[in-house]
Every structure is written in structure tokens, then in C-alpha cells.
Amino acid sequence: MDSLFSMAGKVCVVTGGSTGLGSYMAQGFLQAGAARVYITARSTETLAATAAELSADAGGECIGIAGDLATLEGVQALAATLAEKETHIDVLVNNAGLGTGGPFADLSAYDWDRTMDLNLRSPLFLTQALLELLKRRATVADPSRVIFISSVAASEIYAHVMAYSTSKKAVEHLTPQLALALADDQVTVNAIAPGRFYSEMTRGAWQDPEKESFKAELQRIPAHRYGGREDIAGVAVMLCSRAGAYFTGEVLNLDGGHRLRR
């Protein structure tokens, strides 16, 4: 049973891995035995601090690669750096994203484009750029894994996050299509759709736990809590270990029952 959730020896890449959900998954992979986890971010200072902390705490090696994945140039630069460092990659988590919002009257083409670029275009083409490395050690019994990070916003109507929710809905539609396209390469593709988690994106909602609006939100969530580090790390490890080798093309809702309130 210990080997069922083991990631012993695996090489992983987690984009947007210096804070929040990305860092939680990176830590989970290392604690499950991954040999190396590469994390990316734009902030070199935060990236270095997180990489050092995770390397010290989790047994494997966490390596930071700074860069901006909002552009295709940044995507290609990351792929080139990884190709120089590794002969194969076992896991790619496309976590880097942008959460734009505001009234429709204030929505600009610039905000729409940069949201779509980072949340949808970049993860697709990063997967393409890393495909040869993902295929290198993949087998029928132990396929390589690609995970996209969606959101509860993908299946609900939020007028104030039009670009964000549309990009995440597209990610969920892309997931089974890419899973089918890569099946013969022994690469599985799944998505995790988190609800409310303790992260930088939601800090404004949870940083004051005595705030009435926060307490009311906890009551609306059937689980009556926000998700934490172990919640997302556990699902990511399951998908990327032997336990998840037969999953592909799926969207796993990780929201404490939030969508049951629809």
C-alpha cells in the first residue's frame, strides 16, 4: 500500500509554484518521494525562498526557475531550460494563472487577452513544448501525468470575473481533448478544479477570520471550511502516483461541496 501513493524518483514541474496551491502541490510531491520538483514564478526572491524551504523540509530537491509564462517566449525559455537539465519529465502541473475581475463596463481587451494567454494558451503550449520529455520515460503501466488547474468559477456564473471564469471553463473543455490526443503517448491529462483555498488569490477574504463575510462564506460551503495544503497536495499526489494511473480526461472538483449549492 505504501507504493500506491509513492512518487519515488519522479521529476516534476509545477508552474506558479512559489506560493499558494502550487507550493502545496510541490511540497506534496517531495514528501511522496519525488526526486526533483521544479517550480516557476516571476518573483526570483519568493521563488528562491520557497525552493530552499521545500528542499530543506521534504527530502527531495526543489529547484526554482524564474520566468514569465504569460508569453510564448517565456514558455519556450522554460522548456529549453528544462531540456538542458533533465532527460525526462514525469509530471507537469500547469498551475500558473491570473485572476482578473471587475465590472463588464471596465473590462479591457488587454485584461481579457492576458487572462486567456496565461490561463489557457500558455499551459497548452507548455505541454506541447515539453511533450518529448514527458514521453521519454512514460509507459502503459506508469504513464506521465499532466494536470491543469481549473476553478469552481468554471461551472458557475460570475459576472464580475468574466475573463477568468471563461478561461477556466475552456481549460475543463480542453482537458479531455488533450487526454485523447496524448493517450497513445502514455501521457494522462486531468484537471483539478479547486473551490475556496487559503492562497494569495483569496487572501482578501480570509485574512481576517473574525470578519462576518468570511464566517458567512464558511456557512455556505457544505464542508464549512476552506481547503488547506493537504487537501490539494493529496489529490495531486493521487493523480501522479500509481493510485491515479488509470485516470485521464477527468475534472476533479475539489471544493468542499461548493458546487452542490448551485
Secondary structure as UniProt FT lines:
FT   HELIX           2..5
FT   TURN            8..9
FT   STRAND          11..14
FT   TURN            15..16
FT   HELIX           20..31
FT   TURN            32..33
FT   STRAND          36..41
FT   HELIX           44..58
FT   STRAND          61..66
FT   TURN            69..70
FT   HELIX           72..85
FT   STRAND          91..94
FT   HELIX           104..106
FT   HELIX           109..116
FT   HELIX           117..121
FT   HELIX           122..129
FT   HELIX           131..136
FT   STRAND          144..149
FT   HELIX           152..155
FT   HELIX           159..161
FT   HELIX           162..182
FT   HELIX           183..185
FT   STRAND          187..194
FT   HELIX           200..202
FT   HELIX           203..206
FT   TURN            209..210
FT   HELIX           212..220
FT   TURN            222..223
FT   HELIX           229..240
FT   HELIX           242..244
FT   TURN            245..246
FT   STRAND          251..254
FT   TURN            256..257
FT   HELIX           258..261
//
